[in-house]
């Protein structure tokens, strides 16, 4: 099995951070509309996100570079609605934001570690 290149690793971390931000933005919008009658919560799902990421993996030649991160897909939640038609669940949105923040922080930590290694290699090579 081949090893993961630096470019692929950085690209994967960037996509992970992009998805985490998309999840936080969707949850923030949901929280802002928690009392809006008829508002349907938005969500970013793993299947939608995975599908958009796999679309970006198609190339016409094995030597081609991958371009773009592929946008995360946001869709309406099918959660049950209250009497006013709003289906935003406060506890669910807060948990979703917390998880997305953790995912972003983990990717950020890994990216920072990678750049520390690069900086170390440059400084030690003098």
VOTITOR-323905 format. One record per atom (N, C-alpha, C, CB): atom name; residue in one letter; x, y, z; residue number from 1. Coordinates in nm, 2 decimals, padded with zeros to 4 digits. Glycine has a CB too. Example, Ala and Ser with C-alpha at 12.3 -4.5 7.8 and 13.67 -1.06 7.14 Angstrom:
R  atom  rest      xx      yy      zz   nr
R     N     A   01.32  -00.57   00.78    1
R    CA     A   01.23  -00.45   00.78    1
R     C     A   01.32  -00.33   00.78    1
R    CB     A   01.13  -00.45   00.90    1
R     N     S   01.28  -00.22   00.71    2
R    CA     S   01.37  -00.11   00.71    2
R     C     S   01.29   00.00   00.79    2
R    CB     S   01.41  -00.06   00.57    2
***
This chain:
R  atom  rest      xx      yy      zz   nr
R     N     X   00.08  -00.12   00.00    1
R    CA     X   00.00   00.00   00.00    1
R     C     X   00.09   00.12   00.00    1
R    CB     X  -00.10   00.00   00.12    1
R     N     X   00.05   00.22  -00.08    2
R    CA     X   00.13   00.34  -00.09    2
R     C     X   00.12   00.43   00.03    2
R    CB     X   00.10   00.42  -00.22    2
R     N     X   00.22   00.52   00.04    3
R    CA     X   00.21   00.61   00.15    3
R     C     X   00.14   00.74   00.11    3
R    CB     X   00.35   00.64   00.21    3
R     N     X   00.09   00.81   00.21    4
R    CA     X   00.01   00.93   00.18    4
R     C     X   00.11   01.05   00.16    4
R    CB     X  -00.08   00.97   00.30    4
R     N     X   00.09   01.12   00.05    5
R    CA     X   00.18   01.23   00.02    5
R     C     X   00.15   01.35   00.11    5
R    CB     X   00.18   01.27  -00.13    5
R     N     X   00.24   01.44   00.12    6
R    CA     X   00.22   01.57   00.20    6
R     C     X   00.10   01.65   00.14    6
R    CB     X   00.34   01.65   00.20    6
R     N     X   00.10   01.65   00.00    7
R    CA     X  -00.01   01.73  -00.06    7
R     C     X  -00.15   01.67  -00.03    7
R    CB     X   00.01   01.73  -00.21    7
R     N     X  -00.16   01.53  -00.04    8
R    CA     X  -00.28   01.47  -00.01    8
R     C     X  -00.32   01.49   00.14    8
R    CB     X  -00.27   01.32  -00.04    8
R     N     X  -00.23   01.48   00.23    9
R    CA     X  -00.26   01.50   00.37    9
R     C     X  -00.31   01.64   00.40    9
R    CB     X  -00.13   01.47   00.45    9
R     N     X  -00.24   01.74   00.34   10
R    CA     X  -00.28   01.88   00.36   10
R     C     X  -00.42   01.90   00.30   10
R    CB     X  -00.17   01.98   00.30   10
R     N     X  -00.44   01.85   00.18   11
R    CA     X  -00.57   01.86   00.12   11
R     C     X  -00.68   01.80   00.20   11
R    CB     X  -00.56   01.80  -00.02   11
R     N     X  -00.66   01.68   00.25   12
R    CA     X  -00.76   01.62   00.34   12
R     C     X  -00.79   01.70   00.46   12
R    CB     X  -00.71   01.47   00.37   12
R     N     X  -00.68   01.75   00.52   13
R    CA     X  -00.71   01.83   00.64   13
R     C     X  -00.78   01.96   00.61   13
R    CB     X  -00.57   01.87   00.71   13
R     N     X  -00.75   02.02   00.49   14
R    CA     X  -00.82   02.14   00.45   14
R     C     X  -00.97   02.11   00.43   14
R    CB     X  -00.76   02.20   00.32   14
R     N     X  -01.00   01.99   00.36   15
R    CA     X  -01.14   01.95   00.34   15
R     C     X  -01.21   01.93   00.47   15
R    CB     X  -01.15   01.83   00.25   15
R     N     X  -01.14   01.87   00.56   16
R    CA     X  -01.20   01.84   00.70   16
R     C     X  -01.24   01.97   00.77   16
R    CB     X  -01.11   01.76   00.78   16
R     N     X  -01.15   02.07   00.76   17
R    CA     X  -01.17   02.20   00.82   17
R     C     X  -01.29   02.27   00.75   17
R    CB     X  -01.04   02.28   00.82   17
R     N     X  -01.29   02.26   00.62   18
R    CA     X  -01.40   02.32   00.54   18
R     C     X  -01.54   02.26   00.58   18
R    CB     X  -01.38   02.30   00.39   18
R     N     X  -01.54   02.13   00.60   19
R    CA     X  -01.67   02.06   00.64   19
R     C     X  -01.71   02.10   00.78   19
R    CB     X  -01.65   01.91   00.63   19
R     N     X  -01.61   02.11   00.87   20
R    CA     X  -01.64   02.15   01.01   20
R     C     X  -01.70   02.29   01.01   20
R    CB     X  -01.51   02.14   01.09   20
R     N     X  -01.64   02.38   00.93   21
R    CA     X  -01.69   02.52   00.92   21
R     C     X  -01.83   02.52   00.87   21
R    CB     X  -01.60   02.61   00.84   21
R     N     X  -01.86   02.44   00.76   22
R    CA     X  -01.99   02.43   00.70   22
R     C     X  -02.09   02.39   00.81   22
R    CB     X  -01.99   02.34   00.58   22
R     N     X  -02.06   02.29   00.89   23
R    CA     X  -02.15   02.24   00.99   23
R     C     X  -02.17   02.35   01.10   23
R    CB     X  -02.09   02.11   01.06   23
R     N     X  -02.07   02.42   01.14   24
R    CA     X  -02.09   02.53   01.23   24
R     C     X  -02.18   02.64   01.18   24
R    CB     X  -01.95   02.58   01.28   24
R     N     X  -02.16   02.67   01.05   25
R    CA     X  -02.24   02.78   00.99   25
R     C     X  -02.39   02.73   00.99   25
R    CB     X  -02.19   02.81   00.85   25
R     N     X  -02.41   02.61   00.95   26
R    CA     X  -02.55   02.56   00.94   26
R     C     X  -02.61   02.56   01.08   26
R    CB     X  -02.55   02.41   00.88   26
R     N     X  -02.54   02.52   01.18   27
R    CA     X  -02.59   02.52   01.32   27
R     C     X  -02.62   02.66   01.37   27
R    CB     X  -02.50   02.44   01.41   27
R     N     X  -02.53   02.75   01.34   28
R    CA     X  -02.54   02.89   01.38   28
R     C     X  -02.67   02.95   01.32   28
R    CB     X  -02.42   02.97   01.34   28
R     N     X  -02.69   02.92   01.19   29
R    CA     X  -02.81   02.97   01.12   29
R     C     X  -02.94   02.91   01.19   29
R    CB     X  -02.81   02.93   00.98   29
R     N     X  -02.93   02.78   01.22   30
R    CA     X  -03.04   02.72   01.29   30
R     C     X  -03.07   02.78   01.42   30
R    CB     X  -03.02   02.57   01.30   30
R     N     X  -02.97   02.80   01.50   31
R    CA     X  -02.99   02.87   01.63   31
R     C     X  -03.04   03.01   01.62   31
R    CB     X  -02.85   02.87   01.71   31
R     N     X  -03.00   03.08   01.51   32
R    CA     X  -03.05   03.22   01.49   32
R     C     X  -03.20   03.22   01.46   32
R    CB     X  -02.97   03.29   01.38   32
R     N     X  -03.25   03.10   01.41   33
R    CA     X  -03.39   03.09   01.37   33
R     C     X  -03.47   03.00   01.46   33
R    CB     X  -03.40   03.05   01.23   33
R     N     X  -03.42   02.98   01.58   34
R    CA     X  -03.49   02.88   01.67   34
R     C     X  -03.63   02.92   01.70   34
R    CB     X  -03.41   02.87   01.80   34
R     N     X  -03.67   03.05   01.70   35
R    CA     X  -03.80   03.10   01.72   35
R     C     X  -03.88   03.14   01.60   35
R    CB     X  -03.80   03.21   01.83   35
R     N     X  -03.82   03.12   01.48   36
R    CA     X  -03.89   03.16   01.36   36
R     C     X  -03.99   03.06   01.32   36
R    CB     X  -03.78   03.18   01.24   36
R     N     X  -04.12   03.09   01.31   37
R    CA     X  -04.22   03.00   01.27   37
R     C     X  -04.20   02.94   01.13   37
R    CB     X  -04.36   03.06   01.28   37
R     N     X  -04.21   02.81   01.12   38
R    CA     X  -04.20   02.75   00.98   38
R     C     X  -04.06   02.73   00.94   38
R    CB     X  -04.27   02.83   00.89   38
R     N     X  -03.96   02.77   01.02   39
R    CA     X  -03.82   02.75   00.97   39
R     C     X  -03.78   02.60   00.98   39
R    CB     X  -03.72   02.83   01.06   39
R     N     X  -03.72   02.55   00.88   40
R    CA     X  -03.67   02.41   00.88   40
R     C     X  -03.52   02.42   00.90   40
R    CB     X  -03.71   02.34   00.75   40
R     N     X  -03.47   02.34   01.00   41
R    CA     X  -03.33   02.33   01.03   41
R     C     X  -03.25   02.28   00.91   41
R    CB     X  -03.30   02.24   01.15   41
R     N     X  -03.13   02.33   00.89   42
R    CA     X  -03.04   02.29   00.79   42
R     C     X  -02.93   02.20   00.85   42
R    CB     X  -02.97   02.41   00.71   42
R     N     X  -02.89   02.10   00.77   43
R    CA     X  -02.78   02.01   00.83   43
R     C     X  -02.69   01.97   00.72   43
R    CB     X  -02.84   01.89   00.89   43
R     N     X  -02.56   01.95   00.75   44
R    CA     X  -02.46   01.90   00.66   44
R     C     X  -02.44   01.75   00.71   44
R    CB     X  -02.32   01.98   00.67   44
R     N     X  -02.47   01.66   00.61   45
R    CA     X  -02.46   01.52   00.65   45
R     C     X  -02.33   01.45   00.59   45
R    CB     X  -02.58   01.44   00.60   45
R     N     X  -02.29   01.35   00.66   46
R    CA     X  -02.17   01.28   00.62   46
R     C     X  -02.18   01.22   00.48   46
R    CB     X  -02.14   01.17   00.72   46
R     N     X  -02.30   01.16   00.44   47
R    CA     X  -02.31   01.10   00.31   47
R     C     X  -02.31   01.21   00.20   47
R    CB     X  -02.45   01.03   00.30   47
R     N     X  -02.37   01.33   00.23   48
R    CA     X  -02.37   01.43   00.13   48
R     C     X  -02.22   01.48   00.11   48
R    CB     X  -02.46   01.55   00.17   48
R     N     X  -02.16   01.50   00.22   49
R    CA     X  -02.02   01.55   00.22   49
R     C     X  -01.93   01.45   00.16   49
R    CB     X  -01.97   01.59   00.36   49
R     N     X  -01.94   01.33   00.19   50
R    CA     X  -01.86   01.22   00.13   50
R     C     X  -01.88   01.22  -00.02   50
R    CB     X  -01.89   01.09   00.19   50
R     N     X  -02.00   01.23  -00.06   51
R    CA     X  -02.03   01.22  -00.21   51
R     C     X  -01.97   01.34  -00.28   51
R    CB     X  -02.18   01.23  -00.23   51
R     N     X  -01.97   01.46  -00.22   52
R    CA     X  -01.91   01.58  -00.29   52
R     C     X  -01.76   01.56  -00.29   52
R    CB     X  -01.96   01.71  -00.22   52
R     N     X  -01.70   01.50  -00.19   53
R    CA     X  -01.56   01.48  -00.18   53
R     C     X  -01.52   01.38  -00.29   53
R    CB     X  -01.51   01.44  -00.04   53
R     N     X  -01.59   01.27  -00.30   54
R    CA     X  -01.56   01.17  -00.40   54
R     C     X  -01.57   01.22  -00.54   54
R    CB     X  -01.65   01.05  -00.38   54
R     N     X  -01.66   01.31  -00.57   55
R    CA     X  -01.67   01.37  -00.70   55
R     C     X  -01.54   01.44  -00.74   55
R    CB     X  -01.79   01.47  -00.71   55
R     N     X  -01.48   01.50  -00.64   56
R    CA     X  -01.35   01.57  -00.66   56
R     C     X  -01.23   01.48  -00.69   56
R    CB     X  -01.32   01.66  -00.55   56
R     N     X  -01.25   01.35  -00.67   57
R    CA     X  -01.14   01.26  -00.69   57
R     C     X  -01.13   01.21  -00.83   57
R    CB     X  -01.15   01.14  -00.59   57
R     N     X  -01.23   01.23  -00.91   58
R    CA     X  -01.22   01.19  -01.05   58
R     C     X  -01.12   01.27  -01.13   58
R    CB     X  -01.36   01.19  -01.11   58
R     N     X  -01.04   01.20  -01.20   59
R    CA     X  -00.94   01.27  -01.29   59
R     C     X  -00.94   01.20  -01.42   59
R    CB     X  -00.80   01.27  -01.23   59
R     N     X  -00.89   01.27  -01.52   60
R    CA     X  -00.88   01.21  -01.66   60
R     C     X  -00.75   01.14  -01.68   60
R    CB     X  -00.91   01.31  -01.76   60
R     N     X  -00.65   01.17  -01.60   61
R    CA     X  -00.52   01.12  -01.61   61
R     C     X  -00.46   01.10  -01.47   61
R    CB     X  -00.43   01.22  -01.70   61
R     N     X  -00.38   01.00  -01.45   62
R    CA     X  -00.33   00.97  -01.31   62
R     C     X  -00.23   01.08  -01.26   62
R    CB     X  -00.27   00.84  -01.31   62
R     N     X  -00.17   01.16  -01.35   63
R    CA     X  -00.08   01.26  -01.31   63
R     C     X  -00.14   01.39  -01.28   63
R    CB     X   00.02   01.28  -01.43   63
R     N     X  -00.27   01.41  -01.30   64
R    CA     X  -00.34   01.53  -01.28   64
R     C     X  -00.35   01.56  -01.13   64
R    CB     X  -00.48   01.53  -01.34   64
R     N     X  -00.34   01.69  -01.09   65
R    CA     X  -00.35   01.74  -00.96   65
R     C     X  -00.50   01.75  -00.92   65
R    CB     X  -00.27   01.87  -00.93   65
R     N     X  -00.53   01.74  -00.80   66
R    CA     X  -00.67   01.76  -00.75   66
R     C     X  -00.69   01.91  -00.73   66
R    CB     X  -00.70   01.68  -00.63   66
R     N     X  -00.80   01.96  -00.78   67
R    CA     X  -00.83   02.10  -00.76   67
R     C     X  -00.96   02.12  -00.67   67
R    CB     X  -00.85   02.18  -00.89   67
R     N     X  -00.95   02.22  -00.58   68
R    CA     X  -01.07   02.25  -00.50   68
R     C     X  -01.10   02.15  -00.39   68
R    CB     X  -01.19   02.26  -00.59   68
R     N     X  -01.18   02.19  -00.30   69
R    CA     X  -01.22   02.11  -00.19   69
R     C     X  -01.35   02.04  -00.20   69
R    CB     X  -01.21   02.19  -00.06   69
R     N     X  -01.43   02.09  -00.30   70
R    CA     X  -01.56   02.04  -00.31   70
R     C     X  -01.65   02.10  -00.20   70
R    CB     X  -01.57   01.89  -00.31   70
R     N     X  -01.76   02.16  -00.23   71
R    CA     X  -01.84   02.22  -00.13   71
R     C     X  -01.92   02.12  -00.05   71
R    CB     X  -01.94   02.32  -00.19   71
R     N     X  -01.94   02.15   00.07   72
R    CA     X  -02.02   02.06   00.16   72
R     C     X  -02.16   02.09   00.12   72
R    CB     X  -01.99   02.09   00.31   72
R     N     X  -02.24   01.98   00.13   73
R    CA     X  -02.38   01.99   00.09   73
R     C     X  -02.47   02.01   00.22   73
R    CB     X  -02.43   01.86   00.02   73
R     N     X  -02.55   02.12   00.21   74
R    CA     X  -02.64   02.15   00.32   74
R     C     X  -02.78   02.12   00.27   74
R    CB     X  -02.62   02.30   00.36   74
R     N     X  -02.86   02.05   00.36   75
R    CA     X  -03.00   02.03   00.32   75
R     C     X  -03.09   02.04   00.44   75
R    CB     X  -03.01   01.88   00.26   75
R     N     X  -03.22   02.05   00.42   76
R    CA     X  -03.31   02.06   00.53   76
R     C     X  -03.32   01.94   00.61   76
R    CB     X  -03.45   02.10   00.47   76
R     N     X  -03.33   01.96   00.74   77
R    CA     X  -03.35   01.85   00.83   77
R     C     X  -03.49   01.79   00.82   77
R    CB     X  -03.31   01.89   00.98   77
R     N     X  -03.50   01.66   00.84   78
R    CA     X  -03.63   01.60   00.84   78
R     C     X  -03.68   01.57   00.99   78
R    CB     X  -03.63   01.47   00.76   78
R     N     X  -03.62   01.64   01.08   79
R    CA     X  -03.66   01.62   01.22   79
R     C     X  -03.81   01.67   01.24   79
R    CB     X  -03.57   01.71   01.32   79
R     N     X  -03.88   01.61   01.34   80
R    CA     X  -04.02   01.65   01.36   80
R     C     X  -04.03   01.80   01.40   80
R    CB     X  -04.08   01.56   01.47   80
R     N     X  -04.13   01.86   01.35   81
R    CA     X  -04.15   02.00   01.38   81
R     C     X  -04.25   02.03   01.50   81
R    CB     X  -04.21   02.07   01.25   81
R     N     X  -04.23   02.14   01.56   82
R    CA     X  -04.32   02.18   01.66   82
R     C     X  -04.45   02.23   01.60   82
R    CB     X  -04.26   02.30   01.75   82
R     N     X  -04.54   02.28   01.69   83
R    CA     X  -04.67   02.33   01.64   83
R     C     X  -04.66   02.44   01.54   83
R    CB     X  -04.76   02.37   01.75   83
R     N     X  -04.55   02.53   01.56   84
R    CA     X  -04.54   02.64   01.47   84
R     C     X  -04.46   02.61   01.34   84
R    CB     X  -04.46   02.75   01.55   84
R     N     X  -04.43   02.48   01.32   85
R    CA     X  -04.37   02.44   01.20   85
R     C     X  -04.21   02.44   01.20   85
R    CB     X  -04.41   02.52   01.09   85
R     N     X  -04.16   02.49   01.31   86
R    CA     X  -04.01   02.50   01.33   86
R     C     X  -03.96   02.37   01.38   86
R    CB     X  -03.97   02.62   01.42   86
R     N     X  -03.85   02.32   01.32   87
R    CA     X  -03.80   02.19   01.37   87
R     C     X  -03.66   02.20   01.43   87
R    CB     X  -03.80   02.09   01.26   87
R     N     X  -03.61   02.32   01.47   88
R    CA     X  -03.48   02.34   01.53   88
R     C     X  -03.48   02.29   01.67   88
R    CB     X  -03.44   02.49   01.52   88
R     N     X  -03.39   02.20   01.70   89
R    CA     X  -03.37   02.15   01.84   89
R     C     X  -03.25   02.21   01.90   89
R    CB     X  -03.37   01.99   01.84   89
R     N     X  -03.27   02.29   02.00   90
R    CA     X  -03.16   02.36   02.06   90
R     C     X  -03.04   02.27   02.11   90
R    CB     X  -03.21   02.44   02.18   90
R     N     X  -03.07   02.17   02.18   91
R    CA     X  -02.97   02.08   02.23   91
R     C     X  -02.89   02.01   02.12   91
R    CB     X  -03.02   01.97   02.32   91
R     N     X  -02.96   01.97   02.01   92
R    CA     X  -02.90   01.91   01.90   92
R     C     X  -02.80   02.00   01.83   92
R    CB     X  -03.00   01.86   01.80   92
R     N     X  -02.84   02.13   01.81   93
R    CA     X  -02.76   02.23   01.74   93
R     C     X  -02.64   02.26   01.82   93
R    CB     X  -02.84   02.36   01.71   93
R     N     X  -02.65   02.28   01.95   94
R    CA     X  -02.53   02.30   02.04   94
R     C     X  -02.43   02.19   02.04   94
R    CB     X  -02.58   02.33   02.18   94
R     N     X  -02.49   02.07   02.04   95
R    CA     X  -02.40   01.95   02.03   95
R     C     X  -02.33   01.94   01.89   95
R    CB     X  -02.48   01.82   02.05   95
R     N     X  -02.40   01.97   01.79   96
R    CA     X  -02.34   01.97   01.65   96
R     C     X  -02.23   02.08   01.64   96
R    CB     X  -02.45   02.00   01.55   96
R     N     X  -02.25   02.19   01.70   97
R    CA     X  -02.15   02.30   01.69   97
R     C     X  -02.03   02.26   01.77   97
R    CB     X  -02.21   02.43   01.75   97
R     N     X  -02.05   02.19   01.88   98
R    CA     X  -01.94   02.15   01.97   98
R     C     X  -01.86   02.04   01.90   98
R    CB     X  -01.99   02.10   02.10   98
R     N     X  -01.92   01.95   01.83   99
R    CA     X  -01.85   01.84   01.76   99
R     C     X  -01.77   01.90   01.64   99
R    CB     X  -01.95   01.74   01.71   99
R     N     X  -01.84   01.99   01.57  100
R    CA     X  -01.77   02.05   01.46  100
R     C     X  -01.65   02.13   01.50  100
R    CB     X  -01.87   02.15   01.38  100
R     N     X  -01.66   02.20   01.62  101
R    CA     X  -01.54   02.27   01.67  101
R     C     X  -01.43   02.18   01.71  101
R    CB     X  -01.59   02.36   01.79  101
R     N     X  -01.46   02.06   01.76  102
R    CA     X  -01.36   01.96   01.79  102
R     C     X  -01.30   01.91   01.67  102
R    CB     X  -01.43   01.85   01.87  102
R     N     X  -01.38   01.88   01.57  103
R    CA     X  -01.32   01.83   01.44  103
R     C     X  -01.23   01.93   01.38  103
R    CB     X  -01.43   01.80   01.34  103
R     N     X  -01.27   02.06   01.38  104
R    CA     X  -01.18   02.17   01.33  104
R     C     X  -01.05   02.18   01.40  104
R    CB     X  -01.26   02.30   01.33  104
R     N     X  -01.06   02.17   01.54  105
R    CA     X  -00.94   02.18   01.62  105
R     C     X  -00.85   02.07   01.60  105
R    CB     X  -00.98   02.19   01.77  105
R     N     X  -00.90   01.95   01.58  106
R    CA     X  -00.81   01.83   01.56  106
R     C     X  -00.74   01.84   01.42  106
R    CB     X  -00.90   01.70   01.56  106
R     N     X  -00.81   01.89   01.32  107
R    CA     X  -00.75   01.91   01.19  107
R     C     X  -00.64   02.02   01.20  107
R    CB     X  -00.85   01.94   01.08  107
R     N     X  -00.68   02.12   01.27  108
R    CA     X  -00.59   02.24   01.28  108
R     C     X  -00.46   02.19   01.36  108
R    CB     X  -00.65   02.35   01.36  108
R     N     X  -00.47   02.11   01.46  109
R    CA     X  -00.36   02.06   01.53  109
R     C     X  -00.27   01.98   01.45  109
R    CB     X  -00.40   01.98   01.66  109
R     N     X  -00.33   01.89   01.37  110
R    CA     X  -00.25   01.80   01.28  110
R     C     X  -00.18   01.89   01.17  110
R    CB     X  -00.34   01.70   01.21  110
R     N     X  -00.25   01.99   01.12  111
R    CA     X  -00.19   02.08   01.02  111
R     C     X  -00.07   02.16   01.08  111
R    CB     X  -00.29   02.17   00.96  111
R     N     X  -00.09   02.21   01.20  112
R    CA     X   00.02   02.28   01.26  112
R     C     X   00.14   02.19   01.29  112
R    CB     X  -00.03   02.34   01.40  112
R     N     X   00.12   02.07   01.33  113
R    CA     X   00.23   01.97   01.35  113
R     C     X   00.30   01.95   01.22  113
R    CB     X   00.17   01.84   01.41  113
R     N     X   00.23   01.93   01.11  114
R    CA     X   00.29   01.91   00.98  114
R     C     X   00.38   02.03   00.94  114
R    CB     X   00.19   01.89   00.87  114
R     N     X   00.33   02.15   00.96  115
R    CA     X   00.41   02.27   00.93  115
R     C     X   00.53   02.29   01.03  115
R    CB     X   00.32   02.39   00.93  115
R     N     X   00.51   02.24   01.15  116
R    CA     X   00.63   02.25   01.24  116
R     C     X   00.74   02.16   01.19  116
R    CB     X   00.59   02.21   01.39  116
R     N     X   00.70   02.04   01.14  117
R    CA     X   00.80   01.95   01.09  117
R     C     X   00.87   02.01   00.97  117
R    CB     X   00.74   01.81   01.05  117
R     N     X   00.80   02.07   00.88  118
R    CA     X   00.86   02.14   00.76  118
R     C     X   00.95   02.25   00.81  118
R    CB     X   00.75   02.20   00.67  118
R     N     X   00.91   02.33   00.90  119
R    CA     X   00.99   02.44   00.95  119
R     C     X   01.12   02.38   01.02  119
R    CB     X   00.92   02.53   01.05  119
R     N     X   01.11   02.28   01.09  120
R    CA     X   01.22   02.21   01.15  120
R     C     X   01.32   02.16   01.04  120
R    CB     X   01.18   02.09   01.24  120
R     N     X   01.27   02.10   00.94  121
R    CA     X   01.35   02.05   00.83  121
R     C     X   01.43   02.16   00.76  121
R    CB     X   01.27   01.97   00.73  121
R     N     X   01.36   02.27   00.74  122
R    CA     X   01.42   02.39   00.68  122
R     C     X   01.53   02.45   00.77  122
R    CB     X   01.32   02.50   00.64  122
R     N     X   01.50   02.47   00.89  123
R    CA     X   01.60   02.53   00.98  123
R     C     X   01.72   02.44   01.01  123
R    CB     X   01.53   02.56   01.11  123
R     N     X   01.70   02.31   01.02  124
R    CA     X   01.81   02.22   01.04  124
R     C     X   01.89   02.20   00.92  124
R    CB     X   01.75   02.08   01.09  124
R     N     X   01.84   02.23   00.80  125
R    CA     X   01.91   02.21   00.68  125
R     C     X   02.01   02.32   00.65  125
R    CB     X   01.82   02.20   00.56  125
R     N     X   02.02   02.42   00.73  126
R    CA     X   02.11   02.54   00.71  126
R     C     X   02.25   02.50   00.75  126
R    CB     X   02.07   02.66   00.79  126
***
